[in-house]
Amino acid sequence: METTTKQWEVRFIVSLSHDPDYLDHQYPVRLYGETVDQLQQKVRAYLKKHRPSYFNNFGDHITGEKSYVCSNGKIRPPFEWKLDPALFDELRGWWHYSRRYVSGWPQRDDTRPKPFHIGDLEGAVEDFVTTALIPRKGPDYRPQAMIEKQLQLPLLESVLREGEEFTLNDLLLRGWQLLALEYQGEVSKTGELTNRKASFVLGHADWPAAYYTMWRRDAYYRINVIDAEPKYKK
């Protein structure tokens, strides 16, 4: 019987068909965990057990959409990949393609504009749980910084600012909490703030969950903070 607290949730799409019509057999998967580390473990175990031909992280405005397909000599890459089928067949194993989201629409990811060969299933799964996993609030979610319905600022592990509507909504789904509303702009000669732009200040009390956001937003966290991550794992 499943007894894990559903504090965190991850959703992704898979296809177990290894035939040419594999994309017609996609289905959503939803897994839960008490911690983000548990989510990683469950996703890793699920993919290695079921050995799909295709999986996709659904995507959001922070991580983007990330898709993985296995070249086995029978299937073709998705149409939107715009990848030469001959090259796809030549390099057997797993391929990866990513797109970013802008105002609700998938766009070309300039950091990795073309699909690339990633290797075996083990490599594809590790890339997925490391870079593509999107931890969201689960049915049992309880903010760690809330005590008796009061937000405890000293318990926050991370703070960021965001002014874009779509990204803000994705941050809230990831467990970020609104702390304040700020305005930036130019000060006129009369002391008025002109050309002002609003941005929200948000905080997160669960560092492993917050790290999945910070890692994507700023290279600093990929370079300088990654070695400190394991001490936060439960």
Secondary structure, 3 states (H helix, E strand, C coil): CCCCCCCEEEEEEEECCCCCCHHHHEEEEEEEECCHHHHHHHHHHHHHHHCCCEEECCCCCCCCEEEEEEECCCCCCCHHHCCCHHHHHHCCEEEEEEEEEECCEEEECCCCCCCEEEECHHHHHHHHHHHHCCCEECCCCCCCCEECCEECHHHCCEEEEECCHHHHHHHHHCCCEEEEEEEEEEECCCCCEEEEEEEEEEEECCHHHHHHHHHHHCHHHHHCCHHHHHHHCC
